[in-house]
């Protein structure tokens, strides 16, 4: 009796796509390593399973093609042939033909594919003879589809990646941590792909998540009941004291009263414990339900080894891709946007970053470029780094292009630093490509990257070094529903700052706030960053605080290539919250990404930090100056005189980083004129200068009654003791020689003479 194929085709197609995906992945792994016997065994087992299933259901052409491919890998296993790039292209084309056959079966047809032409060429490859790569319509279409991973993974790809998320990935991670070991065998991949599983629609999972959010409201209600019960207990205790302070009441009444008091106390304790237990169970259930919507990053990444192979071959380049941490899971709702991000960034790295083999040899590099993708869970977020060892980003070319495109003037472009220049690669329509190709040049790729990352409430940072390569670091939340964040208060309002944008949280003495180009700033690490007040950015009514006393909480945040400090009134420890979509009346508020429900049923907005930083840049300088006018009046000023421009700049940078206001002069006469016009707290000067040297400058200062008390520091290359003695005669407070100059010595001397920049010792 003939088999009713319709009962089995769905399972056959599902299993077939999984086996083909496994073969494709292992084939590209074998190409990279050129030594992977275990991979070949696993790969042949997958083909054998596909062949057997096709034979059972009488799909003869799929059976024939699978069997012929087994023959090729058998020859490879026995080392009768090697895997060249051309051989890989033939095998990938054959896999695409198998996919075509399974798609035909899935749509209700038969496996009407051209297996014979592939059989002939594959057998030639297995015999180590010349072969051609068939160019037929079906294969070309499949190859084109495989060459560029779609933004939305195919159902088969999603199912395959989800099924392969188990122990093999964990064992791989463990092996990497334990040092050099034998490469993990993939013999269990097929078995894992066929493991028992349950499928739930996204709509159903979303309904469960909404139910969990409703249960959270019940938790809040329980806490409120506990609070109210405690208030009742307080009243009862008060009545008890009153009753006990007068004449003894009726014994029965008192007994009943005491019993009531005891019951209320027990009720309050029970409800309090109940609220805690409910909260724990809800959080556990919520995490479990969220996990149902989580998929491994391999869902988006598995297609890229083949994409890199095809694209690098098209561009005449040699590129090896390494992917680590693909077993880490992330919300399925983010996979689509992430897939598009990976597509644009990988294409950008191969096309613009990694050089041709000849260019790499000329630069002393390996002819094969390295593209590395590393995924790591960190503080409730997913951190993904995409790096290449190519030529790096040419910031001077960016400077040239933005002037040519009329984005900024030549003068403004000349003043931009590296971080500001790199930001232009994310602008719509901007490209440094000399010509438009099928791959790039239209200036939409990195703009799409930024848009997708903003949509995912994430951030991206760029590090680049000419000749050595570029590293893009992406940070996004693990889930669109769950969020790690810092609750903050600004003025009369509360907000949530997502943790994936936060570098650190600081309590800053307001006296340490400095002014940089008429804006407040703070010293963070080895640089000065801008300080913005959240209530000023969002135009919230708040009480103005004097900045010469007290302290302020500052959240150091980063988005793209900009790091700033956001001042708030209060901040609480990081916590996980359930993020809900914005209500309709808040949808147009770009600075917000969602809302969180507090314990008092209060909606707390979550901030979208990239937008907040954009808004901060637009704040008016005059408003910032007004905020810091009291502090700026107290700030100490220093005049630096030296005929060497670099020396002046170095000393100025050191002192400005400490918060001092610094002016410069190129010789002694200019410095003397400036000192008479502007009152300085200190003068730093060289000795050997044109027009008027340092000794003459010091002598003139001491003779002028209005400026005679200004402290002076000599910074000079003269080391003779007689020069030191002569300087002491003019009341020079410190004598620093340039051959032993260091930042700490200068800062210490300045502070000893005039105190800190804010006017305090």
N, C-alpha and C positions, 0 to 999 in steps of 0.2 A: 504493500500500500504506500502511495506517495506521501511524503512528509508535508504537512501544512506549514509552509515557511513563515506565514504571517504571524504565527505564535512566537517565533524565535528571532525575527529580524531585528526587533528593537534592541534585544540583548546582544545580538551579534554585532550590530553597528556600534553600540556603546563600547563593547569589549574591543572591537576592531580599532576604533579611534584611540583607545587607551594603549593598545599594543603598538600602533604606528607611532604615537607620541613617544613611547618608550624607546623604540628603535631609532627615531630621529635624534633624540637627546643623546643616546649612547653613541651613535655614529659620530656626532660632532665632538663628543668627549674623546673617542678613539682617535679622531683626527688631531686633537691637541696633544695627546700623550704619546701616540704611536706605540704604546705598549700597554694593553689592557685586556688580557685574556679573559678575565672574569666578566668584563663588559661584553665581550663577543659572545660568551656562553649565554648570558642573560638575553642579549639581543636575538640570538638564534632561537632561544626558547619562545620569545614573543612572536617571531615569525612562524615558528612551528605551530603555536596555538592558533594563530590566525589561519594558517593553512588547513589545520584540522577542522576548524569550525566551518570554513568555506566548503570543504569537501562534504561535510555532513549535510549542508544545506544546498549542495550542488551549485555553488557559485564557482564554476570551473576556472574562469579567468583570474579571479582573485587568488584561487588556489595555485594556479600555474605561476603567477608572478611572485607570490610569496615563496614558493618552492625554489624558484630560480635565484631569488635574493639569498635564500639560505645557502645555496651553492657558492655564491660569491663570498659570503662570510666564512664558510667552511674553508675556502682557499686562503682567506686572510688569517684564519686561526692556525692553519698549517704553515703559514709564512711563505706561501707560494706567490703571493702578491702583496703589494703595499697600498696604502690608502693615499692616493694623490688628491689634490684639490679637484682635478677633473673627474676622478672616480667618485668623489663625494657628490659632485654635481649630478652625475648619472644616477647614483643611488637615491638622492633626494628627489629627482624627477620621477623615479620609479615609485617612491613612497607617495608622491602627489597623485600618481595614477591609481594607486591603491585607494587613496582617499576619494578620488572621483568615483571609483567603483562602489565604495561603501555609501557614498552620498546618493548614488543611483538606487541602491538597494533600499536605503532609508526612505526615499521618496516613492517607494512602491514598485520600482522597476527591477530590471535584472542588471547583473554586473557587466554591462556592455562596454568594456574598455578594450583598448588595443594592447593586449598583453604580449602578442607575438613579437612586435618590433622591439619591445624592451627585453624580452627573453633572449633574442639574438645578441643584442649588445651586452647584456649582463653576462652571458656565457662567454663572450669574447674577453670581457674583463676577468672573469674567473680563470680563463686559460692564459692570462697574461698576454693577450693579443691586442691589437689595435681595436678601438671601439669608437663609436659616435654617440652623441647625446641626442636622442630623438626630439624633434621639435614639432609636436602635434598640438592641436588647439586645446585639448583638455588639460594636458600637462602644463602648457604655458600658462593657462589661467590659474591652475593650482599653484604653480611656482610663484607667479606674481602675488597671489594671495598670501603665500607663506613668506615672501620676501619682506613684507612690511606688516608687522603685527598690528592687528586692528585695535582701535581704542577699546572696543568691547570684546572680551574674550569669547570664543565660540563655546557653546554648551559643552562640547566634548573636552575642550581644553580646561574649562572650569572643573568638570567632573574629574578629569585625570589628575589635575593639580591637587584638588581637594582630597582625592583618595590616596595621594602619595605623600601626605604630610606627617606620617607617623615616625616610627623608631629609626628608620634609616637616616633621616635628617639629623636627629638627635645624636646618633652614633657618629655621623660625619663631624658634627661640631665637637664632640668629645675627642675624636681622633686628632683634630687640629690643635686642641688644647694640650694634648698629651705628647706632642712633638712628632717627629718623623716616624710614621708607621706605614705599613702596607696599605695601599689605597683601598678604601672600603669597597667591598664587592657589592654589586647591585643585583645579586641573584634573587633577592626577595621582592624586587620592584613589581614584577608581574603579579605575584601573589598578593602584595599589598594593594595593588590597583583593583583587585577583585574582592577585597575584603567586604564583609557585610556592612551596609550603610543604610541610612534612612534619608529621604529627601523631603525637604519642607520648602514650600514656596516662600519667597521673600515677603509677600503680602501677609502670610500667616505669622511669620516671625515678627513683622512690624506690629501686628495686632497684639502679640504677646508682650512686646516691649512697651506698648502703650498701657497694657494692663499692669505691668510692673510699675510704671509711673503713677498709676492710680493707687496702687498699694503703698507707694511712698507717701501719698497724701494721708492714708490711714495711719501710717507711722507717726506723722505729724499730729494727727488728731489724738492718738494715744498719749503722746507727750504732753499735749495740752490738758488732757484729762488728769494726768499725773500731777501737773502743776496746780490745777484747780483743787484737786483733792488735798494737796499739801496745804493750800490756803484754808480749806475747811478744818484740817487738823490744827492749824494755828489758831483758828477761832475757838475750837473746842478746848484747846489747852488754856486759852485766855479765860474762857468761862469756868473752866475747872479751878483756876487760881482764884477767880472771884468767889466761886462757891465755897472754896476752902478757907476764905479769909473772914467769913462772917459766922453767924450761928450755924451749927450743924443742920443741914437740910434733912428732909425726910429720907430715911435710910433706903427705902425702895427707889425713890427718885435718884438718889446718889448712885445706887448700884446700877440702875438703868443708864445713867449718864456715863458712868465709867465703862460700861459694856459698849456703849455707842462710840466712845472715844477709842476704845481698843479696835473695834471693827473698822473704823475709819482709817486708823493707822495701818492695819493690815491691808485694807483696800488700796491705800496709797502706795504701799510697798509693792503689792502685787501688780498694780498697773504700771509702776515704774519699771519693774523687771520685765513686764510684758512688752513695753515699748522698746526696751533694749533688745529682747529676743526677736521681736518682729523686725526691727531694723536689721539685725544680723541676717535673718532668713531672707529678707527682701534683697539685701545686697548680694547674698549668695545666689539667690534665684536669678537676679538681674544679670550677674556675671555669667551664669550658665546660659541664659537665653541669648545674651550678647554673643557668646562664643559660637552659637549656631550660625550667626551671620558672619563669622570670621572665616577668611580663607587665607592660605599661605601665599606669600608674595610670589612663590613659584608660579602661581596662576597667571601673573602678568609677565614673569621673567623667563619662563621656559621657552618661549618662542624666540628669544633674542639671540641665542648662539647661532641659529640658522640665519637670522636677519643680518647679524654682523658678518658672517661668512659671505653671504651674497653681496652685501653692500661693499665690503672691502675688496672683493674680487672685481666688482664693477668699477671701482675707483683705482684699481691697480695697486692696492695697498695690502700689507700683511698685518692682520690684527688678531690678537688673542683676547678673548673675553673670559674673565674670572668672576664668578658670582658666589658670594658668601652670605649666609643668613637668610636664604630664600625660604627656609622653613618657618620663619616668623610669620605670625598671622596678623591680618588687618581686616577692617570692616569691608565686606563685599561691596558696599556702596562707594568705597574709595578706589576699588580696583580699576574701574573704568578710567577715572581721571589719572590715576597713577600710570596706567598703561600708556596713555598719551604723553605724559611727562617723560617716561622712559624712552619712548619712540623719538621724540624731538631731541632729547639730550644725547642719546647714543648716536643718532645721526649727526648731530653737531660735532661731537667729539671725533668721529671718524672722518668727517668731511673737512672740518676746519682745524682740528687739533692734531691728530696723528699724521706724521709726514709719510711720504712715499719711501719705499725701501732704500732708494739711492740717497734721498735727503737724510735719512736716519744714519746711513753708513757715513756720509760726509760729516755728520755731527758727532760721530763716535758712539752711536747708539746701536743696539740690536736692530736688525732689519724688521723684526716683528714688533709692532707696537702693542702695548698692554692697555686694555680697558677693563677697569675693575669696578664692580658694584658690590657694596657691602651694606648689609641691613642689620640694624641692631635696635632692640627695644630699650628705651631709656626714659625714665620718669613719666610713664604713661603715654609716651609718644614713640613713633617709629622714626629712627634716624637712618637716612639712606645717603651714602656717599657714592658719587659717581666720579671716578678719577681716570685720567689718562696721562701717559708719559710723553705727550706730544710737544708741540712748539710753544704752548701757552697762549694766553690772550695778548694780542699786540695792542696795548693801551694807546700807544702813539698813533696807531692807525685809526683807533676809535676817535681820538682827538681830532684827527684830520677829517674824518667822515662827518662828524657832527657839525663842523664848520662848513664843509661843502654842502651839507643838507640844510643849512640855515637854521639848525636847532639852537645854536648859541653863537655869539660873536667870537672872533679869534682871540680877543683879549680875555673874555670869560673862559674860553676853553683852555687857555694857557694856565689859568689859575686852578684848574680842577686837579684833584689828587687821583690816585689809582682807584680808590673805592668809588668815587663819584663817576669816573669814566666807565668803570665796569657796569654801573647801573644802567647805562644806555643800551646795553645788549638786550635788556628786557623791554625796551620801548617798541611799540607796534610800528612796523615798517622799517625799522633800523637794521641794517646788515652791513658787514664789512666785506662781503663777497664782491669780487670784481665783476662777475657775470652771473646771471640767473641760470640755474641748471634744473634738471628734474628733481634733484636732491635738495638743493637749498638756494638761498640768495634773495628770497622775497621778504625776509625780515618778519616772518610770522611765527617762527618756531619758538623762540625764547619768550615772546609775548604770550603765546599759548601756554608755555610752561608756567609763567607767572600767574596767568588767569586761573589755571587749574589748581595751583598751589594755594592761591587766595581762597578759592572756592572750598578747598579742603581745610581752611583755617590753619594753614601751615606757613612755613618760612623757608627761605633759601639763602645760603651764603656762598660766596665764591672766593677761592684762593687760587692765585696763579703765579707762575714764575717763568719768565722767558726761557725757552729752551728746555724746560724740565717738565712742564705740563700744567694741568688745571684740575682742581678738586671742587666739585659742587656738593654742598651739604644741605640736604633737605630734611626738614623736621615737620612731621604731621601727626595729628592725634591718631590713636589706634582705632577709634570708633567715632562716628558722627553723632552718636547718642551719648556716650560717656566721655567725660572731660576731666582732666586734672588741671586745677587752677588755683589761683591765689585770690581769696576774697579781699577787696580793698574798699576803703571809704574815702570819698572826696567831697568836701562840703557836706551837703545833706543827703548825698546819694551813695549807694553801694554798687560795686561792679565786681566782675570776675575777670582776672587777667589769665589767659591760658598759659599753662606752665611751659609749653613747647617754645614760647617766645622769650622766656625769662632766662637770663644768664645768672643773675643773683639778686638778692634783696639786701639793701644797706640802710643803716641809720646814719645820716650825715649831719654833722654839726653845721648849722647854717653859716657859721663864721668861715667854714672852709669852701663855701660856694664862691667861685670866681666869675669874672665877666670876660667873655671871649667874643670879640666883634659885636659888642653891645648886647650880648645874650648871656644868660647865666650858664655856667658849666661846672663840672666837678672833675676831679682827677680820678681816673679809673684805670688801674693797671699802669701802663707806661704812656698813657695819652689822656688828653682832655676830651670829654664828651659833653654834649649839650644836655641841659637840664630843663625839662618842661613840667609845668604844673597841670595836672589832669583837669582840675576844675577850670583852669584858664583855657585849655584846649577845647573842652566841651561846653564852655560858657555857662558854667554852673555858678550860681550865687554862693559865695563863700567868704568868710571873714578873712581879710588880709592879715598876714602875719609879718612882723618885722624879721628880716633875715640876719640881723646881727645878734640875735639871741636864740637859744633853744636849738632844736634839731628837727629834721624832717625825714620821713620815710621815703626812700627812692627805690623804685623797681627798675633794674637795668634790663632793658629789652632789646632784642635785635630782630630786624626784618630786612631781608635782602642784605645789602652791604652797609647798613647803617645801624649803629649802636647808640642808644640814647638813654637817659635816665628820666623816669616819669615820677614826679613827686606826688605823694598821696598823704592823707591825714592819718590813716590807720591801715594795717595789713595783718591778715591772719595767716596761719600755717596752711600749706598746700593741702588740698583735699580733692577727692573725686566727687563729681556732681553729675546729675542727669541733665543734659542740655536739651531744651525744647526749641522748636522753631519760633521765630518772632511772631507776635500777634500782628494782625493786619495793620493796626495803627502805628506799628513800629517798623514796618517792612522797608520803608525808605530811609531809615537811619543807617547809613553806610558804616558808621563806626561800631555797630553792634553785629554780632554773629549769631545770637540766640539769647535765650533767657533761662535762668535757673530758678526753681521754686524754693524759697527759704522755709524755715520751720514755722514762720508766722504767715505762710501763704503769700509772702511778698515776692514779686517777680524781680529778680536781680539780673540785669543785662550782662552778657559776656562781651568783652571788647574785642574788636578785630584790630589787632595791633598794627598791621601795615597801614590801614586807613588812619588810625590814630596818629601815627608818625607823619603821614602826609598832611594831616590837619595841623599838626604841630609846626611843620615847616612854614605854614601860611600865617602863623601868629605874627602880629605886628611887632616890629622891633621896639617901637616907642612904648608899648605896653610892658614889654619885658624890662626895658630900662627903668620904667617907673617902679616896677616891683623891687628893683635892686638899687634904687638910688641911695638909700641910707648906707647900704654896704659899700657901694662904689666910692662914696665920699670918704670912707675909712681906709680904703685900700692903699697900700704903700706904693710909691712910684720910684723908679730907678732910671738913671741915665747911663748908657754904656757908650764909651768913646774908644774907638779903635779904627786904624786905617785899613784893616783887613775885613772885607765884607763877610767871609765865612766865619771869622772869629766873632764878629758882632752877632751874626745869626745864631751861632751856637750858644753864646752867653744869654742872648735874648730868650731863646727857646727854653733853656734851663730855668731861668727866673720866671717866665710866664707860666711854665708848668707848675710852679710853686704858688702861683696866684698873684704875683707882682705885676703892676703895670710898667711896661718898659718902653723907653724911647732910645734912639741911637744917634750917634754923631760920628763923622768920619775923621775928625781931627780935634785938637784941643781948642782951637778958636771957635769952632762951631759948637762944641760942648759948652764953652763958657757963655756964649750968647744964649744958648738954650737954658742954662741954669739961671741966668738973670731974668729970663722971661717967665719960666715955669718953676715953681718950687718943687724940688726933688728931695726925697728922703735919703737918697744915697747916690753916689757917683762911682761907677767902675770904669777905670781907664787904663789904657796901655801907656808905656813911657815913650817909646820911639814912634812919633807921629809927625807928619808934615805941618807946617805953619806954626803950630804950638805943641811942644811935647808935653808929656804927662807932668813933669816937674814944674814947668811954667804954669800949666793949668792949675795944679794944686796951690802954687804960690798966689796966683790971682784970686782963687776962691778964698783963701785965708785972709787976703787983704780987703775983701769986700764984706762989709759988716752985715749985709742982708743975707748972705749965703755962707758966711764963714764957718758956721757950725755944721755944715753938711758932712757926714762921714764919707771917707774916700777909701776905695780899695784899688790897689795896683794889681793888674794882671799882665805880666810882662815876661819876655824871654831873657831879661838881664838878671844875672845871678850873683853879681859882685856884692860883697858885704858893704862896700862903701855906698852903693846905690840903696841898699836897705836902710842904712843909717841916714842917708839924705832924705829918704821918704819919711822916716820917722820924725825928722825935723819939721816936716810940713804937716804933721799930725795924721799921716795915713794910717788908717785903722788896721789894715791887713795887706800883706805883701805876698802875692801868689805867683809862682813861676810857672810858665806855660809848659815846661818839660815835665812837670809833675802834677799838672792840672787834672782835677777830677771834679765831678758834679757835687759830690758830698762836701768837699772842702769849701767850695764856693757858697753853697747853700748855708752851711754852718756859719761861715763868716758873716754872711748877710744877716742871718737871724740874730747873731750876737750883737751886731751893730744897730739894727733897726727893728728887730722882732719879726713876727710872721706878717704875711701880706695883709691879713685882716686887721692889723693894728694891735694884736695881742702878742705878748711875749711867750 
